[in-house]
Every structure is written in C-alpha cells, then in structure tokens.
Amino acid sequence: MIPSTAGFLSRDFEIKEQPGFTYRMQMDIKQVRGYTDELEAVRQAIYKMIMTERYHYVMYSWNYGIELIDLFGEPVTYVCSELPRRISEALLWDDRITAVDNFEFDFPQRGVIHVAFTAHTILGDVQMGREVAF
C-alpha cells in the first residue's frame, strides 16, 4: 500500500528554533572539551564560519563559510573593498546574526590584512577579527 500525501503541504507547520547548545572549542589549547551555549556558542559559530573556505569542504553546505581563496594576489584596495561584503554574506546565513558592521583594517606586515568587525546577534554583540593573506 502506498501512503497518501494528499493535503500534506496544505497543513500548518510549526517551525521551532533549535538551541545553540554545542561542543566547546578551546582554541588556546586546541581541544574540544565540554559544552557551550548562548553568546559564546554564537562567537564560536562566527569563528568557524570565517575560518572555513566556502565550497572547499564536502561536509559543509554551499551556504557555509567564506570565499577568500580568490583574493590571493589581488591589490590591497580590492581586498579591503571586498572583505566587508564577503564576511557579511558568510555570517548572515545564521539566523542568530542580525547585522555585521564596524569594519576596521590593519596591515601588520606586507601581504597581510587584519580585518576586525562587530557582529550584532540576537544575544548581544560579538567583536571578531581575521587575518587574510593577499
């Protein structure tokens, strides 16, 4: 007997938001130990998103991560103009992140840009940064 799907899509569905409870990454000692939730879980998710190259890993959706690999070898003015858009595009897929702004650029050494920014989330603001070699 084949199950009937008539009227299935016309039903009302309730969408529940999943909790942010996850494993805790301790970057200073390079271990995953314990659990984290709330703002610290969002901070960790932001870190993972901006450190993962989009389209590079099969295990991640094509919506996950950031596109940086094509910026290598480009002029610094182009890289600085592209980074805010690409970071925002990568982070705004997460429902917990509402906006990304306050981008600041620093040039610690030749061929390296350090970008700092603020991610506004439903749980509070997160200050983050990333170094990009170009």
Sequence and secondary structure as in RCSB ss.txt:
>XXXX:A:sequence
MIPSTAGFLSRDFEIKEQPGFTYRMQMDIKQVRGYTDELEAVRQAIYKMIMTERYHYVMYSWNYGIELIDLFGEP
VTYVCSELPRRISEALLWDDRITAVDNFEFDFPQRGVIHVAFTAHTILGDVQMGREVAF
>XXXX:A:secstr
     TTSTTS          EEEEETTTTEEEEEE HHHHHHHHHHHHHHSBTTS TTS TTSSB  GGGTTS 
HHHHHHHHHHHHHHHHTTSTTEEEEEEEEEEEEETTEEEEEEEEEETTEEEEEEEEEE 
